[in-house]
Amino acid sequence: MKINKIIGFFIASLLLILTACEPIVDEDVLENTTDVAGVELSATQSTPGGNEITLDLVTPGINGYWDYNLGQALTDKITFVYPIPGTATFTFTGTLGKEFFTKTIDVQVDQLDHELDHDWYNLVSEDTVGGKTWVFDGGPNPDGRMWWFMSAPGNKDGAWGAWWNAGGDCCPPVDAAGKMHFDLDGAANFTYYADASSGTGEAGSFVLDVANQKLQIIGSNILGAEEPRGNPEGIYDIVSLTEDQMVLYLSNNAGGTGWTWVFKAE
């Protein structure tokens, strides 16, 4: 009997000690500071209908970022020069406190009255509505030149180091005689033609990331993107982009190597 009392006393003491050691936690309950309807966004243009735009989150106490189609800005306010005439939709993503939200604002761009970064003119020409057409800078048959080839993976600094000159030596892509057209006629338009002589193209769009020197094709892909060489996501590093030549690079394709594309203005 005494043993049972001692064991019971020991267990009760142990529970008391464990309970005393538990930390006291004040639980903060997140609450929304407003609702989506209460979030005010503003967009101003430095000139009426012009393409220099300032996006601003007016409502205080909201955290988030702007997606202005050319990139993302981790700030409440951003000013930029937009390259595409027409109606542009910009998105703010943020948190109300306990939940995330997205809200958009539209801006009508009627004139490109502020000069674009020169990469835009190199890609689509100064006639941004008419655009520019690009083809392989070689071929379409093997010609010994370097225009579609395997390169070292991992770093675009090695993009010109050919491991295997596929297009120039023996094995050009099936669309070696094709073309690609870029323009800013109401949107960032991309059209792919498997054969340059064909009047039927595959329509898509593109994003030119000037700051990070990347080109993304959406809803289509570049010439010579056949598996395993191309990127299914359509994102390529820009090695160089001039008025006459564009060199793109993929650092690690499905074949485990890098790949380099060399195009010229048609």
Buried (B, 14 or more C-beta within 10 A) or exposed (E): EEEEEEEEEEEEEEEEEEEEEEEEEEEEEEEEBBEEEEBBBEBEBEEEEBBBBBBBBEBEEBEBBBBBBBBEBEEBEBEBBBBBBEEBEBBBEBBBEEEEBEBEBEBEBEEBBBEBEEBBBBBBBEEBEEBBBBBBBBBBEBEEBBBBBBBBBEEBEBBBEBBBBBBBBEEBBEBBBBBBBBBBBEBBBBBBBBBBEEEEBEEBBBBBBBEEBBBBBBEBBBBBBEEEBBBEEBBBBBBBBEEEBBBBBBBEBEEEBBBBBBBBBE
